[in-house]
Amino acid sequence: MSEPSQSATDRVVEVAARKGVKLDITTFDDSTHTAEEAAAIVGADLGQIVKSLVFVAPRAGGRLVPIVCLVSGRNRVDLAQLAAVTGEAAIRRATAREARDLIGFSIGAVPPFGHGHDVRIVMDPDLCPYPVVWASAGTDSAVFPVPPGTLRALANALVAPIAEEPWIPAAIGIDARLRFESGGSTA
């Protein structure tokens, strides 16, 4: 383990401390750039990993308004759902440069809060059932555990359904898929 980045991680720790929360930051020599890497390193379920994804909504004059989505590591954001939740007519994923310029963090190291200015944050309800989730502390090798309710409060996040539906339709269910994969009948 190495020392966390002073500027990025300290910003995250400072925001939490102002709200009365002490974060237990863990840093690793290996990257936690992807949700899969983070889950493996911390020994958590993929669903416990908080992906902080940056989206943008265009405004007049070419200005972009950032929106950060806190998404379970198992999920992908549904743009139509996100647009409905935020009331934005047009919304898209931010480029790496836009994310860095708008919120001050690189993709893969975006924390759920501590962005330096007001940013709308929407949280995936699939994070809520876990007792603890893991989020980036502002670098691709620093993370912290936090209860989902505390995360919501620290990020001042709106909890709303923003994830794509699983690829298996509910009418089919998991048992039918298992029978299909094993060569059994689905009828």
Beta strands, then each sheet from edge to edge (+ up, - down):
strand 1: 26-27
strand 2: 50-58
strand 3: 64-72
strand 4: 92-93
strand 5: 120-123
strand 6: 133-139
strand 7: 142-146
strand 8: 158-159
sheet 1: 1+ 7- 6+
sheet 2: 4+ 2- 3+ 5+ 8+
end
